[in-house]
Amino acid sequence: MKFLLVNDDGISAPGLEALRGAVQGRGEATVIAPHQQHSGMSHAITIHRPLRVEDAGQGYTVNGTPADCVIMALEALKLEPDYVLSGINHGANLGSDVLYSGTVAAAMEGVLNGIPSIAFSLAGPTDFLPEAAKVVEELLFAKPGFLVNPDLIPKGGILNINIPGLPREKIKGVRFTRLGVRRYNPLIHERRDPRGASYYWLGGTPGSLESDELDIDLVAVDQGYVSITPLKLDLTNYEELDRLRNRS
């Protein structure tokens, strides 16, 4: 079994090493990651400058985005993985986060190339990465119903998995969930440079939950459950499509 491990936090991220540890001894694992932090890049690809792949010892680095990494692994290195595993991201990818997430995008790029793919994120401090890695290992390989099985991964999509930042014994279980809506406050911070000119820094903290339904990814993780959300490439709003087709 061949795994392609990728992330958006960069080649030196502890979450990537934790993911490697979770699959160690289960098959052949190849790491390819951005040479620096690329969180929030979504599914961007690099088309206006050259891309370089370098052997960094612990894996390959690419001077591009997470999606670039998967493309270069398949097209430049000619790898033929059975699965693309993305993460373990430092921070949650819940609700509308998935629209911006390089972690999710790297998994989606795998699916675009016909490879079953899963994205993993830790909704908490890196102190809990060892616990998150245990959860990843259990989800991937523990029987019955382990996830390394093409029949369990959505056709034309991925599994987006978020793990609470908790000790393993305090994680209540697994919930199969739908996306919620995640808003941040404030989103823009205005600051001044040494010359007095304004500049802006995007950021903020998540707002309060708007629901208590356990089938929403945000709520499940907040209440101590691992959230598994199937996501698909097809963003078509079929209800609206039918309405537009049937308009009088």
C-alpha positions as CSV (number, residue, x, y, z in Angstrom):
1,M,0.0,0.0,0.0
2,K,1.4,3.4,-1.0
3,F,0.6,6.6,0.8
4,L,1.3,10.2,-0.4
5,L,1.5,12.5,2.6
6,V,1.0,16.2,2.1
7,N,0.1,19.3,4.1
8,D,-0.2,23.1,3.9
9,D,1.8,23.9,7.1
10,G,5.1,23.1,5.4
11,I,7.7,20.3,5.4
12,S,8.8,21.0,9.0
13,A,5.3,21.0,10.5
14,P,5.0,18.6,13.5
15,G,1.6,17.5,12.2
16,L,3.1,16.1,9.1
17,E,5.6,14.1,11.2
18,A,2.7,12.9,13.3
19,L,0.8,11.8,10.2
20,R,3.9,9.9,9.1
21,G,4.1,8.2,12.4
22,A,0.4,7.2,12.2
23,V,1.0,5.2,8.9
24,Q,4.5,3.9,9.8
25,G,4.8,0.2,9.1
26,R,1.5,0.1,7.2
27,G,3.0,0.6,3.8
28,E,5.2,2.9,1.7
29,A,4.8,6.5,2.7
30,T,6.2,9.4,0.6
31,V,6.1,13.0,1.9
32,I,5.8,16.0,-0.3
33,A,5.0,19.4,1.2
34,P,5.4,23.2,0.6
35,H,8.8,24.4,1.7
36,Q,7.1,27.0,3.9
37,Q,3.7,27.7,5.5
38,H,0.9,27.9,3.0
39,S,-2.3,27.8,5.1
40,G,-5.3,29.6,3.6
41,M,-4.1,29.0,0.0
42,S,-7.2,26.9,-0.9
43,H,-6.8,25.2,-4.3
44,A,-4.4,27.7,-5.8
45,I,-1.9,26.4,-8.2
46,T,1.3,28.2,-9.4
47,I,1.3,29.1,-13.1
48,H,3.3,32.4,-13.3
49,R,6.7,31.1,-12.1
50,P,8.7,27.9,-12.2
51,L,8.2,25.1,-9.6
52,R,11.1,23.2,-8.1
53,V,11.0,19.9,-6.3
54,E,13.8,19.2,-3.9
55,D,14.7,16.2,-1.7
56,A,14.8,17.5,1.8
57,G,15.8,14.2,3.4
58,Q,12.5,13.7,5.4
59,G,10.6,14.2,2.1
60,Y,10.3,16.4,-0.9
61,T,9.6,20.1,-0.8
62,V,7.9,22.2,-3.5
63,N,8.2,26.0,-3.7
64,G,4.4,26.2,-4.3
65,T,1.0,25.4,-2.9
66,P,-0.4,22.3,-1.4
67,A,-2.2,21.5,-4.6
68,D,1.0,22.0,-6.5
69,C,2.6,19.4,-4.2
70,V,0.2,16.7,-5.3
71,I,0.5,17.7,-8.9
72,M,4.3,17.5,-8.8
73,A,4.2,14.2,-6.9
74,L,2.1,12.6,-9.6
75,E,3.5,14.4,-12.7
76,A,7.1,15.2,-11.9
77,L,8.1,12.4,-9.5
78,K,5.8,9.9,-11.3
79,L,4.5,8.6,-8.0
80,E,1.5,6.2,-8.0
81,P,0.0,6.4,-4.5
82,D,-3.0,4.3,-3.5
83,Y,-4.1,7.1,-1.1
84,V,-3.4,10.8,-0.5
85,L,-3.4,11.8,3.2
86,S,-3.3,15.5,4.0
87,G,-2.4,17.0,7.4
88,I,-2.4,16.7,10.3
89,N,-3.3,20.4,10.0
90,H,-2.5,22.7,12.9
91,G,-6.0,24.0,13.5
92,A,-9.5,23.0,12.6
93,N,-10.9,22.9,9.1
94,L,-14.6,23.1,10.0
95,G,-17.6,24.6,8.2
96,S,-16.7,27.3,5.7
97,D,-13.0,26.8,6.6
98,V,-12.9,24.2,3.9
99,L,-13.3,26.9,1.2
100,Y,-9.9,28.4,2.2
101,S,-8.0,25.3,3.5
102,G,-4.9,24.1,1.7
103,T,-5.2,20.9,3.6
104,V,-8.6,20.1,2.1
105,A,-7.4,21.3,-1.3
106,A,-4.5,19.0,-1.4
107,A,-6.9,16.1,-0.7
108,M,-9.2,17.4,-3.4
109,E,-6.3,17.5,-5.9
110,G,-5.8,13.8,-5.1
111,V,-9.4,13.1,-6.0
112,L,-9.2,15.1,-9.2
113,N,-6.5,12.6,-10.2
114,G,-8.6,9.6,-9.2
115,I,-6.9,8.8,-5.9
116,P,-8.9,8.2,-2.7
117,S,-8.0,11.1,-0.4
118,I,-8.5,12.1,3.3
119,A,-7.8,15.4,5.1
120,F,-7.0,15.4,8.8
121,S,-7.0,18.5,11.1
122,L,-6.4,19.0,14.8
123,A,-8.9,21.3,16.4
124,G,-6.6,22.3,19.2
125,P,-3.0,22.9,20.3
126,T,-0.1,20.9,18.9
127,D,0.4,19.5,22.4
128,F,-2.4,17.0,21.4
129,L,-0.7,15.8,18.2
130,P,0.3,12.5,19.7
131,E,-3.4,11.9,20.6
132,A,-4.5,13.0,17.2
133,A,-2.0,10.6,15.5
134,K,-3.5,7.8,17.6
135,V,-7.0,8.7,16.3
136,V,-5.7,8.8,12.7
137,E,-4.2,5.4,13.1
138,E,-7.4,4.0,14.6
139,L,-9.5,5.5,11.9
140,L,-7.3,4.3,9.1
141,F,-6.5,0.8,10.2
142,A,-8.6,-0.4,13.1
143,K,-11.2,-3.0,12.1
144,P,-14.1,-3.2,11.5
145,G,-14.7,-0.6,8.8
146,F,-11.3,0.9,8.5
147,L,-11.1,3.9,6.2
148,V,-8.2,2.7,4.0
149,N,-10.8,1.1,1.8
150,P,-11.9,2.8,-1.5
151,D,-15.5,1.8,-0.8
152,L,-15.6,4.0,2.3
153,I,-14.3,7.2,0.6
154,P,-16.8,9.3,-1.3
155,K,-16.8,9.0,-5.1
156,G,-15.7,12.3,-6.5
157,G,-14.9,13.7,-3.1
158,I,-12.9,13.3,0.2
159,L,-13.4,12.7,3.8
160,N,-12.7,15.8,5.9
161,I,-11.8,14.7,9.5
162,N,-11.4,17.0,12.4
163,I,-10.1,15.7,15.7
164,P,-10.7,17.6,19.0
165,G,-7.7,18.8,21.0
166,L,-8.3,16.5,23.9
167,P,-6.6,13.6,25.7
168,R,-7.5,10.4,23.8
169,E,-9.6,9.1,26.7
170,K,-11.8,12.2,26.7
171,I,-12.7,12.0,23.0
172,K,-16.3,10.7,23.0
173,G,-16.4,8.9,19.7
174,V,-17.0,9.6,16.0
175,R,-19.8,11.6,14.3
176,F,-20.5,11.6,10.6
177,T,-21.4,15.3,10.0
178,R,-22.4,18.0,7.6
179,L,-20.6,21.3,7.2
180,G,-21.6,24.2,9.5
181,V,-20.9,27.9,9.1
182,R,-17.8,29.2,10.8
183,R,-17.4,33.0,11.2
184,Y,-14.5,34.9,12.6
185,N,-14.5,38.1,14.6
186,P,-12.9,40.5,13.9
187,L,-11.7,39.5,10.5
188,I,-9.4,42.5,9.7
189,H,-6.9,44.1,12.1
190,E,-5.8,47.6,11.1
191,R,-2.3,48.5,12.2
192,R,0.4,51.1,11.7
193,D,3.9,50.7,10.3
194,P,6.9,52.6,11.8
195,R,6.1,55.5,9.3
196,G,2.6,55.8,10.4
197,A,1.0,54.3,7.3
198,S,-2.0,51.9,7.7
199,Y,-1.7,48.2,6.9
200,Y,-4.1,45.3,7.5
201,W,-3.7,41.8,8.9
202,L,-6.3,39.2,8.3
203,G,-7.2,37.0,11.3
204,G,-9.6,36.7,14.2
205,T,-11.1,34.1,16.4
206,P,-14.1,31.9,15.7
207,G,-17.5,33.3,16.7
208,S,-20.0,31.5,18.8
209,L,-21.8,28.4,17.6
210,E,-25.2,29.1,16.0
211,S,-26.6,25.6,16.5
212,D,-26.4,22.7,18.9
213,E,-27.1,20.0,16.3
214,L,-24.6,17.1,16.7
215,D,-24.7,16.4,13.0
216,I,-22.9,19.6,12.3
217,D,-19.1,19.4,12.2
218,L,-18.5,22.5,14.4
219,V,-20.8,21.2,17.1
220,A,-19.6,17.7,17.1
221,V,-15.9,18.8,17.6
222,D,-16.9,21.3,20.2
223,Q,-18.6,18.6,22.2
224,G,-15.7,16.3,22.1
225,Y,-16.3,14.1,19.0
226,V,-14.2,13.4,16.0
227,S,-16.1,14.8,13.0
228,I,-16.0,13.0,9.6
229,T,-17.6,15.0,6.8
230,P,-17.8,13.7,3.2
231,L,-17.1,16.5,0.8
232,K,-17.5,16.5,-3.0
233,L,-16.0,18.3,-5.9
234,D,-19.4,19.1,-7.5
235,L,-20.5,22.4,-6.0
236,T,-23.6,22.6,-8.1
237,N,-26.7,23.7,-6.2
238,Y,-29.1,21.2,-7.7
239,E,-32.2,22.6,-6.1
240,E,-31.5,26.0,-7.7
241,L,-30.7,24.4,-11.0
242,D,-34.1,22.7,-11.0
243,R,-35.8,25.9,-10.0
244,L,-34.1,27.8,-12.8
245,R,-34.9,25.2,-15.4
246,N,-38.5,25.1,-14.3
247,R,-39.1,28.8,-14.0
248,S,-42.1,30.1,-15.8
